[in-house]
Amino acid sequence: MPFLDTKTIDAKEPLPDWPGRFFNSETMTFGYYETKAGADLHEHSHPNEEIWHVIDGKLEVTIGGEVQIVGPGCVAMVPPDTPHAVKVLSTGRVIVVDHPRRESIGGVKTS
């Protein structure tokens, strides 16, 4: 399937206030999230590299103890096995890409 309209994917909520639309390519997992102000993602780590691309809104992202406020056009790059956490400062949208591919996020199947 070389083309996909993400608006046709049913939204799932792996954590409260983190609704997302998920799909997998052969080697990567994509999450299109509509973030809600006040939501947070606890500190955690996993073996996947993870890229956060902010489309709208602002996030406070902590990666390996370093804290940064990121907004539209900004990217946060989380290396594998690195503790990271996210706080949503204002409602918006973010695309998160994991490599290698994940079969589930927060217990929600990605495909």
C-alpha positions as CSV (number, residue, x, y, z in Angstrom):
1,M,0.0,0.0,0.0
2,P,2.0,3.0,-1.2
3,F,-0.6,5.6,-0.2
4,L,-2.7,6.2,2.9
5,D,-5.1,8.9,4.1
6,T,-4.5,9.1,7.8
7,K,-7.9,10.6,8.3
8,T,-9.4,7.2,7.5
9,I,-7.7,5.5,10.4
10,D,-9.8,5.2,13.6
11,A,-8.2,7.1,16.5
12,K,-7.0,5.1,19.5
13,E,-6.0,6.3,23.0
14,P,-3.0,4.5,24.4
15,L,-2.9,6.9,27.4
16,P,-5.6,9.3,28.7
17,D,-5.6,12.5,26.6
18,W,-3.3,11.0,23.9
19,P,-5.6,10.2,21.0
20,G,-3.7,9.0,17.9
21,R,-4.0,7.4,14.5
22,F,-1.3,4.7,14.0
23,F,0.1,2.8,11.1
24,N,3.2,0.9,10.3
25,S,5.5,0.8,7.3
26,E,7.8,-2.1,6.8
27,T,10.4,-0.8,9.3
28,M,8.7,2.2,11.1
29,T,5.7,3.0,13.2
30,F,3.9,6.4,12.8
31,G,1.6,8.0,15.3
32,Y,-0.5,11.1,14.4
33,Y,-1.5,12.6,17.7
34,E,-4.0,15.4,18.5
35,T,-2.5,16.6,21.8
36,K,-4.6,18.1,24.6
37,A,-3.2,20.8,26.9
38,G,-2.3,19.3,30.3
39,A,-1.7,15.8,29.1
40,D,1.6,14.2,30.0
41,L,3.6,11.2,29.1
42,H,5.6,9.7,32.1
43,E,9.3,9.2,31.9
44,H,10.1,5.9,30.1
45,S,12.5,4.4,27.7
46,H,12.4,1.7,25.0
47,P,14.8,0.2,22.4
48,N,13.3,2.2,19.6
49,E,14.7,5.5,18.2
50,E,11.8,8.0,18.4
51,I,11.3,11.2,16.5
52,W,8.7,13.8,17.6
53,H,7.7,16.4,15.0
54,V,5.5,19.2,16.3
55,I,2.9,20.4,13.8
56,D,0.9,22.7,16.1
57,G,1.0,23.6,19.8
58,K,3.8,23.4,22.3
59,L,5.4,20.6,24.2
60,E,7.9,20.4,27.1
61,V,10.1,17.4,26.1
62,T,12.7,15.9,28.4
63,I,15.3,13.6,26.8
64,G,18.0,12.1,29.0
65,G,17.5,14.9,31.6
66,E,17.6,17.8,29.1
67,V,14.4,19.8,29.0
68,Q,13.3,21.9,25.9
69,I,10.1,23.6,24.9
70,V,9.3,22.7,21.3
71,G,6.7,24.2,19.0
72,P,5.6,24.1,15.4
73,G,8.4,22.9,13.0
74,C,10.5,21.6,15.9
75,V,11.8,18.1,16.1
76,A,12.8,16.2,19.2
77,M,15.0,13.1,18.6
78,V,15.1,10.4,21.3
79,P,17.9,7.9,20.9
80,P,17.2,4.2,21.7
81,D,17.1,3.3,25.4
82,T,17.1,6.9,26.6
83,P,14.7,8.1,29.3
84,H,12.2,10.7,28.0
85,A,9.0,12.4,29.0
86,V,6.5,14.9,27.4
87,K,4.1,17.5,28.8
88,V,1.6,19.1,26.5
89,L,1.6,22.9,27.1
90,S,-1.0,23.8,24.5
91,T,-3.4,21.8,22.4
92,G,-1.9,20.8,19.0
93,R,-0.8,18.0,16.7
94,V,2.4,16.0,16.7
95,I,3.7,13.2,14.5
96,V,5.8,10.5,16.3
97,V,7.9,8.0,14.3
98,D,9.5,5.0,15.9
99,H,12.3,2.8,14.3
100,P,12.3,-0.1,14.4
101,R,8.6,-0.7,14.0
102,R,6.5,-1.2,17.1
103,E,3.5,-3.6,17.2
104,S,1.9,-1.7,20.1
105,I,2.1,1.6,21.9
106,G,0.7,1.7,25.5
107,G,-1.0,-1.6,24.8
108,V,-2.8,-0.4,21.7
109,K,-2.0,-2.3,18.5
110,T,-0.4,0.0,15.8
111,S,-1.7,-1.8,12.8
